[in-house]
Amino acid sequence: MTAAGEDQANARRRFLVVDHVIPHRGDLGLFLDPANLQTLCPDDHDQNKQRLEARGYSQERGADGWPIDPQHPANR
């Protein structure tokens, strides 16, 4: 499945990706900590998670349309 809920046409993207909840940035302790791991579909990892790490905040919005992440510039 894709992040949109459609069947994944690319066979290489049908598997889950292991992701670090807190980016390790070279910290071996965070890199090896099993409590810091989660699985994501490749689309979510390659699009949403990497965008979050690059920006430093989530674009996710609440029911009112306002960003829910306290780090979002609109909430500062």
Distance bins in CASP14 RR format, pairs under 12 A and 6 or more apart:
PFRMAT RR
TARGET T0000
AUTHOR 0000-0000-0000
RMODE 2
METHOD distances of the structure
MODEL  1
1 7 1 0 0 1 0 0 0 0 0 0 0
1 8 1 0 1 0 0 0 0 0 0 0 0
1 9 0 0 0 0 0 1 0 0 0 0 0
1 10 0 0 0 0 0 1 0 0 0 0 0
1 13 0 0 0 0 1 0 0 0 0 0 0
1 14 0 0 0 0 1 0 0 0 0 0 0
1 15 0 0 0 0 0 1 0 0 0 0 0
1 16 0 0 0 0 0 1 0 0 0 0 0
1 41 1 0 0 1 0 0 0 0 0 0 0
1 42 0 0 0 0 0 1 0 0 0 0 0
1 43 0 0 0 0 1 0 0 0 0 0 0
1 44 0 0 0 0 0 1 0 0 0 0 0
2 8 1 0 1 0 0 0 0 0 0 0 0
2 9 0 0 0 0 1 0 0 0 0 0 0
2 10 0 0 0 0 1 0 0 0 0 0 0
2 13 1 0 0 1 0 0 0 0 0 0 0
2 14 0 0 0 0 1 0 0 0 0 0 0
2 41 1 0 0 1 0 0 0 0 0 0 0
2 42 0 0 0 0 1 0 0 0 0 0 0
2 43 1 0 1 0 0 0 0 0 0 0 0
2 44 0 0 0 0 1 0 0 0 0 0 0
2 46 0 0 0 0 0 1 0 0 0 0 0
2 47 0 0 0 0 0 1 0 0 0 0 0
3 13 0 0 0 0 0 1 0 0 0 0 0
3 40 0 0 0 0 1 0 0 0 0 0 0
3 41 1 0 0 1 0 0 0 0 0 0 0
3 42 0 0 0 0 1 0 0 0 0 0 0
3 43 1 1 0 0 0 0 0 0 0 0 0
3 44 1 0 1 0 0 0 0 0 0 0 0
3 45 0 0 0 0 1 0 0 0 0 0 0
3 46 0 0 0 0 1 0 0 0 0 0 0
3 47 1 0 0 1 0 0 0 0 0 0 0
3 48 1 0 0 1 0 0 0 0 0 0 0
3 49 0 0 0 0 0 1 0 0 0 0 0
4 41 0 0 0 0 0 1 0 0 0 0 0
4 43 1 0 0 1 0 0 0 0 0 0 0
4 44 0 0 0 0 0 1 0 0 0 0 0
4 47 0 0 0 0 0 1 0 0 0 0 0
5 41 0 0 0 0 1 0 0 0 0 0 0
5 43 0 0 0 0 1 0 0 0 0 0 0
5 44 0 0 0 0 0 1 0 0 0 0 0
6 13 0 0 0 0 0 1 0 0 0 0 0
6 41 0 0 0 0 0 1 0 0 0 0 0
6 43 0 0 0 0 1 0 0 0 0 0 0
7 13 0 0 0 0 0 1 0 0 0 0 0
7 14 0 0 0 0 1 0 0 0 0 0 0
8 14 1 0 1 0 0 0 0 0 0 0 0
8 15 0 0 0 0 1 0 0 0 0 0 0
8 16 0 0 0 0 0 1 0 0 0 0 0
8 41 0 0 0 0 1 0 0 0 0 0 0
8 42 0 0 0 0 1 0 0 0 0 0 0
8 43 0 0 0 0 1 0 0 0 0 0 0
9 43 0 0 0 0 0 1 0 0 0 0 0
10 41 0 0 0 0 0 1 0 0 0 0 0
10 42 0 0 0 0 1 0 0 0 0 0 0
10 43 0 0 0 0 0 1 0 0 0 0 0
10 46 0 0 0 0 0 1 0 0 0 0 0
11 42 0 0 0 0 0 1 0 0 0 0 0
12 42 0 0 0 0 1 0 0 0 0 0 0
12 46 0 0 0 0 0 1 0 0 0 0 0
13 40 0 0 0 0 0 1 0 0 0 0 0
13 41 0 0 0 0 1 0 0 0 0 0 0
13 42 1 0 1 0 0 0 0 0 0 0 0
13 43 1 0 0 1 0 0 0 0 0 0 0
13 44 0 0 0 0 0 1 0 0 0 0 0
13 45 0 0 0 0 0 1 0 0 0 0 0
13 46 0 0 0 0 1 0 0 0 0 0 0
13 47 0 0 0 0 0 1 0 0 0 0 0
14 41 0 0 0 0 1 0 0 0 0 0 0
14 42 0 0 0 0 1 0 0 0 0 0 0
14 43 0 0 0 0 0 1 0 0 0 0 0
15 39 0 0 0 0 1 0 0 0 0 0 0
15 40 0 0 0 0 0 1 0 0 0 0 0
15 41 0 0 0 0 1 0 0 0 0 0 0
15 42 1 0 0 1 0 0 0 0 0 0 0
15 43 0 0 0 0 0 1 0 0 0 0 0
15 45 0 0 0 0 0 1 0 0 0 0 0
16 37 0 0 0 0 0 1 0 0 0 0 0
16 38 0 0 0 0 1 0 0 0 0 0 0
16 39 1 0 1 0 0 0 0 0 0 0 0
16 40 1 0 0 1 0 0 0 0 0 0 0
16 41 1 0 0 1 0 0 0 0 0 0 0
16 42 1 0 0 1 0 0 0 0 0 0 0
16 43 0 0 0 0 0 1 0 0 0 0 0
16 44 0 0 0 0 1 0 0 0 0 0 0
16 45 0 0 0 0 1 0 0 0 0 0 0
17 37 0 0 0 0 0 1 0 0 0 0 0
17 38 0 0 0 0 1 0 0 0 0 0 0
17 39 1 0 0 1 0 0 0 0 0 0 0
17 40 1 0 1 0 0 0 0 0 0 0 0
17 41 1 0 0 1 0 0 0 0 0 0 0
17 42 1 0 1 0 0 0 0 0 0 0 0
17 43 0 0 0 0 1 0 0 0 0 0 0
17 44 0 0 0 0 1 0 0 0 0 0 0
17 45 1 0 1 0 0 0 0 0 0 0 0
17 46 1 0 0 1 0 0 0 0 0 0 0
17 47 0 0 0 0 0 1 0 0 0 0 0
17 48 0 0 0 0 0 1 0 0 0 0 0
17 49 0 0 0 0 1 0 0 0 0 0 0
17 50 0 0 0 0 0 1 0 0 0 0 0
18 24 0 0 0 0 0 1 0 0 0 0 0
18 31 0 0 0 0 0 1 0 0 0 0 0
18 34 0 0 0 0 0 1 0 0 0 0 0
18 36 0 0 0 0 0 1 0 0 0 0 0
18 37 1 0 1 0 0 0 0 0 0 0 0
18 38 1 0 0 1 0 0 0 0 0 0 0
18 39 1 0 0 1 0 0 0 0 0 0 0
18 40 0 0 0 0 1 0 0 0 0 0 0
18 41 0 0 0 0 0 1 0 0 0 0 0
18 42 0 0 0 0 0 1 0 0 0 0 0
18 45 0 0 0 0 1 0 0 0 0 0 0
18 49 0 0 0 0 0 1 0 0 0 0 0
19 31 0 0 0 0 0 1 0 0 0 0 0
19 36 0 0 0 0 1 0 0 0 0 0 0
19 37 1 0 0 1 0 0 0 0 0 0 0
19 38 1 0 1 0 0 0 0 0 0 0 0
19 39 1 0 0 1 0 0 0 0 0 0 0
19 40 1 0 1 0 0 0 0 0 0 0 0
19 41 0 0 0 0 0 1 0 0 0 0 0
19 42 0 0 0 0 0 1 0 0 0 0 0
19 44 0 0 0 0 1 0 0 0 0 0 0
19 45 1 0 1 0 0 0 0 0 0 0 0
19 46 0 0 0 0 0 1 0 0 0 0 0
19 48 0 0 0 0 0 1 0 0 0 0 0
19 49 1 0 0 1 0 0 0 0 0 0 0
19 50 0 0 0 0 1 0 0 0 0 0 0
19 52 0 0 0 0 0 1 0 0 0 0 0
19 53 0 0 0 0 0 1 0 0 0 0 0
20 26 0 0 0 0 0 1 0 0 0 0 0
20 27 0 0 0 0 1 0 0 0 0 0 0
20 28 0 0 0 0 0 1 0 0 0 0 0
20 29 0 0 0 0 0 1 0 0 0 0 0
20 30 1 0 0 1 0 0 0 0 0 0 0
20 31 1 0 0 1 0 0 0 0 0 0 0
20 32 0 0 0 0 0 1 0 0 0 0 0
20 33 0 0 0 0 1 0 0 0 0 0 0
20 34 0 0 0 0 0 1 0 0 0 0 0
20 35 0 0 0 0 0 1 0 0 0 0 0
20 36 1 0 1 0 0 0 0 0 0 0 0
20 37 1 0 0 1 0 0 0 0 0 0 0
20 38 0 0 0 0 1 0 0 0 0 0 0
20 39 0 0 0 0 0 1 0 0 0 0 0
20 40 0 0 0 0 0 1 0 0 0 0 0
20 45 0 0 0 0 0 1 0 0 0 0 0
20 49 0 0 0 0 1 0 0 0 0 0 0
20 50 0 0 0 0 0 1 0 0 0 0 0
20 53 0 0 0 0 1 0 0 0 0 0 0
21 30 0 0 0 0 1 0 0 0 0 0 0
21 31 0 0 0 0 0 1 0 0 0 0 0
21 33 0 0 0 0 1 0 0 0 0 0 0
21 34 0 0 0 0 0 1 0 0 0 0 0
21 35 0 0 0 0 1 0 0 0 0 0 0
21 36 1 0 1 0 0 0 0 0 0 0 0
21 37 1 0 0 1 0 0 0 0 0 0 0
21 38 1 0 1 0 0 0 0 0 0 0 0
21 39 0 0 0 0 0 1 0 0 0 0 0
21 40 0 0 0 0 0 1 0 0 0 0 0
21 45 0 0 0 0 0 1 0 0 0 0 0
21 49 0 0 0 0 1 0 0 0 0 0 0
21 52 0 0 0 0 0 1 0 0 0 0 0
21 53 0 0 0 0 0 1 0 0 0 0 0
22 29 0 0 0 0 0 1 0 0 0 0 0
22 30 1 0 1 0 0 0 0 0 0 0 0
22 31 0 0 0 0 0 1 0 0 0 0 0
22 33 0 0 0 0 1 0 0 0 0 0 0
22 35 0 0 0 0 1 0 0 0 0 0 0
22 36 1 0 1 0 0 0 0 0 0 0 0
22 37 0 0 0 0 0 1 0 0 0 0 0
22 38 0 0 0 0 0 1 0 0 0 0 0
22 49 0 0 0 0 0 1 0 0 0 0 0
22 52 0 0 0 0 0 1 0 0 0 0 0
22 53 0 0 0 0 0 1 0 0 0 0 0
23 30 1 0 0 1 0 0 0 0 0 0 0
23 31 0 0 0 0 1 0 0 0 0 0 0
23 36 0 0 0 0 1 0 0 0 0 0 0
23 49 0 0 0 0 1 0 0 0 0 0 0
23 50 0 0 0 0 1 0 0 0 0 0 0
23 52 0 0 0 0 1 0 0 0 0 0 0
23 53 1 0 1 0 0 0 0 0 0 0 0
23 54 0 0 0 0 0 1 0 0 0 0 0
23 56 0 0 0 0 0 1 0 0 0 0 0
24 30 1 1 0 0 0 0 0 0 0 0 0
24 31 1 0 1 0 0 0 0 0 0 0 0
24 32 0 0 0 0 1 0 0 0 0 0 0
24 33 0 0 0 0 1 0 0 0 0 0 0
24 36 1 0 0 1 0 0 0 0 0 0 0
24 37 0 0 0 0 0 1 0 0 0 0 0
24 53 0 0 0 0 0 1 0 0 0 0 0
25 31 0 0 0 0 1 0 0 0 0 0 0
25 36 0 0 0 0 0 1 0 0 0 0 0
25 53 0 0 0 0 1 0 0 0 0 0 0
26 32 0 0 0 0 0 1 0 0 0 0 0
27 33 0 0 0 0 1 0 0 0 0 0 0
27 36 0 0 0 0 1 0 0 0 0 0 0
28 36 0 0 0 0 0 1 0 0 0 0 0
29 35 0 0 0 0 0 1 0 0 0 0 0
29 36 0 0 0 0 1 0 0 0 0 0 0
29 37 0 0 0 0 0 1 0 0 0 0 0
30 36 1 0 1 0 0 0 0 0 0 0 0
30 37 0 0 0 0 0 1 0 0 0 0 0
31 37 0 0 0 0 1 0 0 0 0 0 0
38 44 0 0 0 0 0 1 0 0 0 0 0
38 45 0 0 0 0 1 0 0 0 0 0 0
38 49 0 0 0 0 1 0 0 0 0 0 0
39 45 0 0 0 0 1 0 0 0 0 0 0
39 49 0 0 0 0 0 1 0 0 0 0 0
40 46 0 0 0 0 1 0 0 0 0 0 0
40 47 0 0 0 0 0 1 0 0 0 0 0
40 48 0 0 0 0 1 0 0 0 0 0 0
40 49 1 0 0 1 0 0 0 0 0 0 0
40 50 0 0 0 0 0 1 0 0 0 0 0
40 52 0 0 0 0 0 1 0 0 0 0 0
41 47 0 0 0 0 1 0 0 0 0 0 0
41 48 0 0 0 0 1 0 0 0 0 0 0
41 49 0 0 0 0 0 1 0 0 0 0 0
42 48 0 0 0 0 0 1 0 0 0 0 0
42 49 0 0 0 0 0 1 0 0 0 0 0
42 50 0 0 0 0 0 1 0 0 0 0 0
43 49 0 0 0 0 1 0 0 0 0 0 0
43 50 0 0 0 0 0 1 0 0 0 0 0
43 51 0 0 0 0 0 1 0 0 0 0 0
44 50 0 0 0 0 1 0 0 0 0 0 0
44 51 0 0 0 0 0 1 0 0 0 0 0
44 52 0 0 0 0 0 1 0 0 0 0 0
45 51 0 0 0 0 0 1 0 0 0 0 0
45 52 0 0 0 0 0 1 0 0 0 0 0
45 53 0 0 0 0 0 1 0 0 0 0 0
46 52 0 0 0 0 0 1 0 0 0 0 0
46 53 0 0 0 0 0 1 0 0 0 0 0
46 54 0 0 0 0 0 1 0 0 0 0 0
47 53 0 0 0 0 0 1 0 0 0 0 0
47 54 0 0 0 0 0 1 0 0 0 0 0
47 59 0 0 0 0 0 1 0 0 0 0 0
48 54 0 0 0 0 0 1 0 0 0 0 0
48 55 0 0 0 0 0 1 0 0 0 0 0
48 58 0 0 0 0 1 0 0 0 0 0 0
48 59 0 0 0 0 1 0 0 0 0 0 0
48 60 0 0 0 0 1 0 0 0 0 0 0
49 55 0 0 0 0 0 1 0 0 0 0 0
49 56 0 0 0 0 0 1 0 0 0 0 0
49 58 0 0 0 0 1 0 0 0 0 0 0
49 59 0 0 0 0 0 1 0 0 0 0 0
50 56 0 0 0 0 0 1 0 0 0 0 0
51 57 0 0 0 0 1 0 0 0 0 0 0
51 58 0 0 0 0 1 0 0 0 0 0 0
51 59 1 0 0 1 0 0 0 0 0 0 0
51 60 0 0 0 0 0 1 0 0 0 0 0
52 58 1 0 1 0 0 0 0 0 0 0 0
52 59 1 0 0 1 0 0 0 0 0 0 0
52 60 0 0 0 0 1 0 0 0 0 0 0
52 69 0 0 0 0 1 0 0 0 0 0 0
52 71 0 0 0 0 1 0 0 0 0 0 0
52 72 0 0 0 0 0 1 0 0 0 0 0
53 71 0 0 0 0 0 1 0 0 0 0 0
55 67 0 0 0 0 0 1 0 0 0 0 0
55 69 0 0 0 0 1 0 0 0 0 0 0
55 71 0 0 0 0 1 0 0 0 0 0 0
55 72 0 0 0 0 1 0 0 0 0 0 0
55 73 0 0 0 0 1 0 0 0 0 0 0
56 69 0 0 0 0 1 0 0 0 0 0 0
56 70 0 0 0 0 0 1 0 0 0 0 0
56 71 1 0 0 1 0 0 0 0 0 0 0
56 72 0 0 0 0 1 0 0 0 0 0 0
56 73 0 0 0 0 0 1 0 0 0 0 0
57 67 1 0 0 1 0 0 0 0 0 0 0
57 68 0 0 0 0 0 1 0 0 0 0 0
57 69 1 0 1 0 0 0 0 0 0 0 0
57 70 0 0 0 0 1 0 0 0 0 0 0
57 71 1 1 0 0 0 0 0 0 0 0 0
57 72 1 0 1 0 0 0 0 0 0 0 0
57 73 1 0 0 1 0 0 0 0 0 0 0
57 74 0 0 0 0 1 0 0 0 0 0 0
57 75 0 0 0 0 1 0 0 0 0 0 0
57 76 0 0 0 0 1 0 0 0 0 0 0
58 67 1 0 0 1 0 0 0 0 0 0 0
58 68 1 0 0 1 0 0 0 0 0 0 0
58 69 1 1 0 0 0 0 0 0 0 0 0
58 70 0 0 0 0 1 0 0 0 0 0 0
58 71 1 0 0 1 0 0 0 0 0 0 0
58 72 1 0 0 1 0 0 0 0 0 0 0
58 73 0 0 0 0 0 1 0 0 0 0 0
58 74 0 0 0 0 0 1 0 0 0 0 0
58 75 0 0 0 0 0 1 0 0 0 0 0
59 65 0 0 0 0 0 1 0 0 0 0 0
59 66 0 0 0 0 0 1 0 0 0 0 0
59 67 1 0 0 1 0 0 0 0 0 0 0
59 68 0 0 0 0 1 0 0 0 0 0 0
59 69 1 0 0 1 0 0 0 0 0 0 0
59 71 0 0 0 0 0 1 0 0 0 0 0
59 72 1 0 0 1 0 0 0 0 0 0 0
59 73 0 0 0 0 0 1 0 0 0 0 0
59 74 0 0 0 0 0 1 0 0 0 0 0
60 66 0 0 0 0 0 1 0 0 0 0 0
60 67 1 0 0 1 0 0 0 0 0 0 0
60 68 1 0 1 0 0 0 0 0 0 0 0
60 69 1 0 0 1 0 0 0 0 0 0 0
60 70 0 0 0 0 0 1 0 0 0 0 0
60 71 0 0 0 0 0 1 0 0 0 0 0
60 72 0 0 0 0 1 0 0 0 0 0 0
60 75 0 0 0 0 0 1 0 0 0 0 0
61 67 1 0 1 0 0 0 0 0 0 0 0
61 68 1 0 0 1 0 0 0 0 0 0 0
61 69 0 0 0 0 1 0 0 0 0 0 0
61 72 0 0 0 0 1 0 0 0 0 0 0
61 74 0 0 0 0 1 0 0 0 0 0 0
61 75 0 0 0 0 0 1 0 0 0 0 0
62 68 1 0 1 0 0 0 0 0 0 0 0
62 69 0 0 0 0 0 1 0 0 0 0 0
62 72 0 0 0 0 0 1 0 0 0 0 0
62 74 0 0 0 0 0 1 0 0 0 0 0
62 75 0 0 0 0 0 1 0 0 0 0 0
64 74 0 0 0 0 0 1 0 0 0 0 0
65 72 0 0 0 0 0 1 0 0 0 0 0
65 74 0 0 0 0 0 1 0 0 0 0 0
66 72 0 0 0 0 1 0 0 0 0 0 0
66 74 1 0 0 1 0 0 0 0 0 0 0
66 75 1 0 0 1 0 0 0 0 0 0 0
67 73 0 0 0 0 1 0 0 0 0 0 0
67 74 1 0 1 0 0 0 0 0 0 0 0
67 75 1 0 1 0 0 0 0 0 0 0 0
67 76 0 0 0 0 0 1 0 0 0 0 0
68 74 0 0 0 0 0 1 0 0 0 0 0
68 75 0 0 0 0 1 0 0 0 0 0 0
69 75 1 0 0 1 0 0 0 0 0 0 0
69 76 0 0 0 0 0 1 0 0 0 0 0
70 76 0 0 0 0 1 0 0 0 0 0 0
END
